[in-house]
Amino acid sequence: MTIKKNYIAGEWVEGCGTSHNINPADTSDVIAEYATADAEQTKAAIAAARGAFPSWSLSGIQLRSELLDRIGQLILERKQALGELLAREEGKSLPEAIGEVGRAGQIFKYFSGEVLQLRGEIQPSVRPGLEASVTREALGVIGLITPWNFPIAIPAWKIAPALAYGNCVVFKPAELVPGSAHALAEIIAEAGVPAGVFNLIMGPGRVVGDTLVNDARVDGISFTGSVNTGRNIAAAAVGRMAKVQLEMGGKNPLVVLDDADLDTAVECAINGAFFSTGQRCTASSRLIVTEGIHDRFIEAMIDRLKTLKVGNPLDAGTHIGPVVDERQLRQNLEYVEIAKTEGGNLVFGGGRLQLETDGFFQQPALFINTTPEMRINREEVFGPVASVIRARDYAHALELANDTEFGLSAGIVTQSLKYATHFKRHAQAGMVMVNVPTAGVDYHVPFGGRKGSSYGAREQGSYAREFYTTVKTAYTLA
Ligand code: NDP
């Protein structure tokens, strides 16, 4: 089996070790072997990025715009093959995987245009005869650390703005999903990125990620992943005064009010809680349902859950693919047990499934009669597990929705303009959804949360420039 290499200073280079990329739907399917880097190789990539920065940061926006457009185009042309690779290594269903690849392509296309929109300001000075100008410049070398659950979209929404605004990149994908990252790096190289401007370093977070976070030559770290890792990264980065941006977990509520359209409520809950195997930071893991619709909603949810097929992501008709690996599946099953022990009533699924191939399959789980203090309602499971909390009325539902240390996404299903408007204003979340699932966002508007979910500037859309540029104020004596 050929080994897929790291990309440093415009060259494909062997690593210091290798890791196997295993299909979570069929553990006998080894997708490929990937190089892993050590600290020295990571430092070589940082040096390459540092060396490329002076000329790349001053390169014209036309050149950068065209590069991003070519990358986006190549991704879109190879959507099917990239989607199959993604589904095989991460486990989401093929339509979801192709959708994610399409989104990655659109993100590059978007930033190809967005970079042309960069503008500054000229202001008169309060001191006579002086003029002040405010412009934005590239931040420098950026370390990008990404999770396994969106192996191409999350890297795309960090790499595209970083390159667009003239930064150089050292990209470290999650070890579980090097395939999509490597394929993306191949496309970026093929599109003609200058040597050193973009570098791919695969390998474990505690080695490669840690080196990136602690190297003084890295000016900014953009991280998506778990809360614990994020906190440690922030402490280290702030300790050496590097800019840092974190997107972390969620315990996202979906409120269902008495006046909701039942079909809409069920579709929002099913999609939000269980699609992509529940492995989304924006997943609706807490379903907060008012008294008048509660029993009808549960009945309809169970009927709908019975229609979902868990299986191989590449099979037509599969709605829910496997959990990403054995460790994550064990954790999901542990949470199912914890919820039962704490008094939750499991009304559907939850168990491990043995299918034709040896994979990490789990039946989606639905709990009812849960209370806000239970661990199932406080900690992120990151799997196909949702719990229902009964609410007396809208006011109680809102209180429950905000009763969490997280604040990424919050949804409501209602036909009342009054409650929808109030919820949009008072939900303590970075993103609010009315009559649509808590997961699923556009690529041209800001993405991010409040409270324990996010830290630093927002990602995506024009707001991405806050992180990837630094502001300069200049005075001229006229
Ligand atoms: P982790 O935090 O374990 O990993 C995220 C990334 O950080 C990986 O690339 C990992 O490398 C790397 N990493 C691990 N340890 C270190 C370290 N000491 N220093 C630097 N980098 C390190 O999360 P997962 O990838 O397991 O993703 C699941 C979690 O991420 C969930 O809790 C989920 O909520 C959250 N998440 C949040 C999102 C958001 O946008 N808010 C989106 C997606 C996920 P490696 O794994 O290779 O060792």
Boltz pocket constraint, residues with backbone or C-beta under 6 A from the ligand:
constraints:
  - pocket:
      binder: B
      contacts: [[A, 145], [A, 146], [A, 147], [A, 148], [A, 149], [A, 150], [A, 172], [A, 173], [A, 174], [A, 175], [A, 176], [A, 203], [A, 204], [A, 205], [A, 206], [A, 207], [A, 208], [A, 209], [A, 210], [A, 213], [A, 224], [A, 225], [A, 226], [A, 227], [A, 229], [A, 230], [A, 232], [A, 233], [A, 247], [A, 248], [A, 249], [A, 250], [A, 279], [A, 280], [A, 281], [A, 380], [A, 382], [A, 408], [A, 453]]
      max_distance: 6.0
